[in-house]
Amino acid sequence: MTKQISFTKIENEVRPMFRERLNHCESTEDVKKEFVYAVTELLHKVLENAVEIRYEDVALDLASDDCFSVSDGLKAKPEFAAAWEGSDLPRIMRGLAEVARKHYEHLDKNPTKTEAKMYPNPGQAEKNPTKTEAKMYPNPGQPRK
């Protein structure tokens, strides 16, 4: 039986922050970015900053079975290969990718909600002015003196 290293402790440090950031995503592109940031943070901790990890090295890839991809350059690095082969790192990354996939699909199904968050109705600000706007423009719609 071979010895397997567990990075569950590091996963438990990264996962809550990842979920929190996903909840603030407004578009599918935001979900992809947050996945990359979370995995990059995970890999930095796992590899103890021994390997430089670039943004392009990891991606959320919904077309693949694992829902993520790792660049050939990163796979070729011995430190990464050792951590990948002898640990639960693939399982952890699949789990993070699965959470991101579900959130991605949720946002993709409801583009009108997403667009409403990103691009509020132009008339909405006029109906409900902020306190600052109310001070600056006490009588909206009337010309300034």
C-alpha positions as a printed NumPy array, in Angstrom:
array([[  0.   ,   0.   ,   0.   ],
       [  1.365,   3.39 ,  -0.965],
       [  1.374,   6.365,   1.336],
       [ -0.926,   9.201,   0.316],
       [ -0.57 ,  12.776,   1.492],
       [ -3.746,  14.638,   2.404],
       [ -4.256,  18.337,   1.77 ],
       [ -7.719,  18.421,   3.321],
       [ -6.601,  20.945,   5.934],
       [ -5.555,  23.37 ,   3.203],
       [ -8.785,  22.649,   1.318],
       [-10.749,  23.568,   4.429],
       [ -8.881,  26.888,   4.594],
       [ -9.552,  27.764,   0.947],
       [-13.104,  26.429,   0.446],
       [-15.097,  28.876,   2.67 ],
       [-13.439,  31.911,   1.097],
       [-14.013,  30.413,  -2.368],
       [-17.729,  29.897,  -1.683],
       [-18.043,  33.424,  -0.326],
       [-16.414,  34.885,  -3.43 ],
       [-18.622,  32.755,  -5.686],
       [-21.7  ,  34.166,  -3.979],
       [-20.606,  37.644,  -5.072],
       [-20.02 ,  36.674,  -8.697],
       [-22.195,  38.567, -11.123],
       [-21.28 ,  36.722, -14.316],
       [-19.989,  33.405, -15.554],
       [-16.628,  35.031, -16.244],
       [-16.408,  36.009, -12.582],
       [-16.958,  32.352, -11.64 ],
       [-14.084,  31.278, -13.901],
       [-11.784,  33.908, -12.369],
       [-12.667,  32.984,  -8.795],
       [-12.023,  29.318,  -9.528],
       [ -8.567,  30.143, -10.865],
       [ -7.801,  32.37 ,  -7.868],
       [ -8.917,  29.703,  -5.38 ],
       [ -6.953,  26.916,  -7.065],
       [ -3.887,  29.126,  -7.389],
       [ -4.078,  29.896,  -3.676],
       [ -4.537,  26.192,  -2.907],
       [ -1.547,  25.201,  -5.047],
       [  0.668,  27.909,  -3.531],
       [ -0.057,  26.502,  -0.086],
       [  0.29 ,  22.868,  -1.159],
       [  3.55 ,  23.436,  -3.014],
       [  4.765,  25.932,  -0.396],
       [  5.466,  28.515,  -3.129],
       [  8.123,  26.221,  -4.651],
       [  6.53 ,  26.555,  -8.09 ],
       [  5.422,  29.685,  -9.874],
       [  1.782,  29.285, -10.828],
       [  0.481,  31.575, -13.53 ],
       [ -3.149,  32.515, -14.142],
       [ -3.101,  30.495, -17.377],
       [ -1.93 ,  27.297, -15.649],
       [ -5.382,  26.393, -14.334],
       [ -8.826,  26.92 , -15.845],
       [-12.429,  25.988, -15.265],
       [-13.172,  23.759, -18.248],
       [-16.779,  22.596, -18.34 ],
       [-16.129,  20.472, -21.439],
       [-13.738,  18.145, -19.591],
       [-14.817,  15.323, -17.284],
       [-13.11 ,  16.914, -14.268],
       [-14.494,  20.402, -15.087],
       [-10.993,  21.893, -14.941],
       [ -7.739,  21.821, -16.85 ],
       [ -4.115,  22.135, -15.823],
       [ -1.498,  23.383, -18.285],
       [  1.151,  21.01 , -19.61 ],
       [  3.826,  23.365, -18.28 ],
       [  2.56 ,  22.995, -14.725],
       [  2.124,  19.226, -15.093],
       [  5.746,  18.963, -16.217],
       [  7.12 ,  20.527, -13.031],
       [  8.385,  17.784, -10.697],
       [  7.072,  19.438,  -7.518],
       [  3.562,  19.619,  -8.945],
       [  3.722,  16.097, -10.374],
       [  4.809,  14.673,  -6.999],
       [  1.986,  16.453,  -5.161],
       [ -0.535,  15.444,  -7.822],
       [  0.36 ,  11.752,  -7.899],
       [  0.807,  11.119,  -4.204],
       [ -2.097,  13.016,  -2.668],
       [ -5.772,  13.863,  -2.663],
       [ -5.091,  17.03 ,  -4.68 ],
       [ -6.99 ,  15.809,  -7.785],
       [-10.069,  15.083,  -5.643],
       [ -9.878,  18.519,  -4.002],
       [ -9.575,  20.312,  -7.345],
       [-12.482,  18.278,  -8.777],
       [-14.573,  19.312,  -5.767],
       [-13.788,  23.002,  -6.227],
       [-14.47 ,  22.705,  -9.954],
       [-17.816,  21.025,  -9.284],
       [-18.894,  23.851,  -6.967],
       [-17.813,  26.395,  -9.591],
       [-19.597,  24.459, -12.358],
       [-22.896,  24.514, -10.46 ],
       [-22.603,  28.236,  -9.798],
       [-21.621,  28.86 , -13.431],
       [-24.663,  26.955, -14.691],
       [-26.925,  28.815, -12.259],
       [-25.733,  32.189, -13.544],
       [-25.845,  30.979, -17.141],
       [-29.498,  29.923, -16.73 ],
       [-30.543,  33.322, -15.376],
       [-28.81 ,  35.923, -17.558],
       [-31.53 ,  38.518, -16.959],
       [-30.863,  38.498, -13.21 ],
       [-27.148,  38.754, -13.873],
       [-27.595,  41.643, -16.292],
       [-29.959,  43.402, -13.879],
       [-27.251,  43.328, -11.205],
       [-24.577,  44.541, -13.575],
       [-26.648,  47.081, -15.501],
       [-29.433,  48.483, -13.292],
       [-32.316,  50.222, -15.014],
       [-31.358,  53.779, -15.924],
       [-34.587,  55.188, -14.489],
       [-34.095,  53.482, -11.124],
       [-31.62 ,  56.074,  -9.807],
       [-34.029,  58.903, -10.602],
       [-36.86 ,  57.229,  -8.677],
       [-34.708,  56.504,  -5.606],
       [-31.922,  59.067,  -5.37 ],
       [-29.163,  58.497,  -2.867],
       [-28.696,  60.987,  -0.027],
       [-25.79 ,  62.578,  -1.868],
       [-27.815,  62.946,  -5.064],
       [-30.732,  64.379,  -3.097],
       [-28.447,  67.057,  -1.607],
       [-26.849,  67.839,  -4.957],
       [-30.123,  67.899,  -6.878],
       [-32.92 ,  68.807,  -4.467],
       [-35.462,  69.262,  -7.26 ],
       [-34.766,  66.646,  -9.942],
       [-36.145,  67.505, -13.312],
       [-36.005,  71.267, -12.71 ],
       [-33.251,  73.389, -14.2  ],
       [-30.552,  74.627, -11.864],
       [-30.46 ,  78.348, -11.099]])
